[in-house]
């Protein structure tokens, strides 16, 4: 007797592959997010360092031209950090969209798995029913033979 075979296995496999692709997409956007956050932290450290250097230079009565260059460098870093923050906002939107697509793919795969589990359960129940019917048939046949043998042995 053949074992259980789910007719929609190819569809289930396709849904698993789609889910894996969505997981990879989420991971890629997540890597991008982490890289941007690290870049923003680096900008923040550099800005703080530039401001400390500027403060030191101004308190020591240093060259105003060098102080102006220092301030411009700090302003440039601030502008880069602001652009990175805006870019990060876009990455967060893409990450949210990727997570939603992943959730949808997972839901579709799980729905197919539920169908497969129900079909397998129905198959197992049908197998049990058939086995019970065959056993009943054998008992009836044995009882019929025993009754026929009793009739033949009586004069």
N, C-alpha and C positions, 0 to 999 in steps of 0.2 A: 504494500500500500504506500502511496506517495505521501510525503510530508506536506505541511502547509506551505503554500506559495502565494504571496501577496501580488495580485495582478498589477497594482500601481507602484511597485517597487522602483521602476525607472523615474516616476514622478517624484517619489520620496528622495531618491538620490539627487535628482536635479535640485530639489529644494534645499538639500543639505549643502550642495555646492554653492548655491546662491547665498545661503547664510554664511558660509565661509568667506565668500567674496565680500560680503557686507562687513564681516568682522575685520578683514584686512583693510577695508576702506576706513573704518572707524579707527583702527590702529594707526593708519597713515596720518589722518587728520590729528589724532592725539599726539603723535610725534611732532608734528608741525606746531601744535599748541605749546608743547613743552619747550621746543627750541625758541619760540617767540618769547615765552615767559622768561627763559634764561637770558635772552638778549636784552629784555627790558630790565632785568635785575642788574645786568652788566652796565647798562646805561645809567641806572640809578647810582651804582657805585662810582662810576666815572664822574657823574655830575657832582656827587658829594665831594669827591676828591678835588675836582676843579674849583668848587666853591671854597673848600678849605685852603687851597693854594692861593686863590684870589684874596681871601680874608687875611692870610698871612702876609701876602705881598702888600696889601693896603695898610696893615698895622705897622709894618716895618718901614713905611714911607718909601716904598719902592717906586720903580719907574711906572708912570701912568700909562705909557704906551703899552708896556708889557701887561699891565692890569687890564687894559681894554682888550688886548688879544686874548687874555685869559677869560674874560667875560664873554667874548664872542665864541670861544671854544665851548664854554659852558652852555651858551644859548643854542649852539649847533647840536650839542648832545641832547638838549631838552627837546628840540624839534624832532630829532631822530627817534627819541623815546616816545613822543606823542604819535608819530606815524606808526611806530610798532604797536602802540596800544590800539590804534584804529584798526590795524591789520589783525590784531588779536581778536577784536570784536567780530570781524568777519569770519575768522577761524572758528570762533565759538558758535556762530550761526551754522556754519558748515558741519561742525561736529554734532550739533543738535539734530540737524537733518539726517546725517549719517546714522546716528543712533536710532532715530525713528525708522529709517529703512531697515536697520538690523532687527529691530523689534518686530516689524512686519514680517520679515523673512523667517524669524524664529517662530512666530505665530503660525505661519503657513506650514512650516515643517512639522510643528507639534500637532497641527490639525491632521496632517497625513499620518503621523504616528498613532494618533487616536483611532483613525479609521483602520489602520493596520492591526492594532491591538483588538479592536472589536471584531474584525474579520477573523483573526486568529482564534479568538474566544468562540465565535460561532462555529468555526471549523472543528475545534476541540469538542464542543458540545454535540455536534453532528456525529463525530467519530464515536463518542460515548453512546449516543442513541443507537447508531448502527450496530455497535458491539453488543449492546443490550438486546437489540432485536434479533441478532444472530444467535445469541445465547438462548433467548426464548424459543427460537425456532428449533434449536438443537434439543432443548428439553421437551418440546412438544413432539418432535420426531422420536426421541428415545421413549417417551411415554407411549406413543402410538405403537412402536415396535414391541414394547413390553406387553401392551394390551393384546396385540395380535399373537404374540408367542403364548400368552396365557390361554387364549381361545383355542389355539391349535393343540395345546397340550391336554386340554380337557376332552374326554370322550363323549 
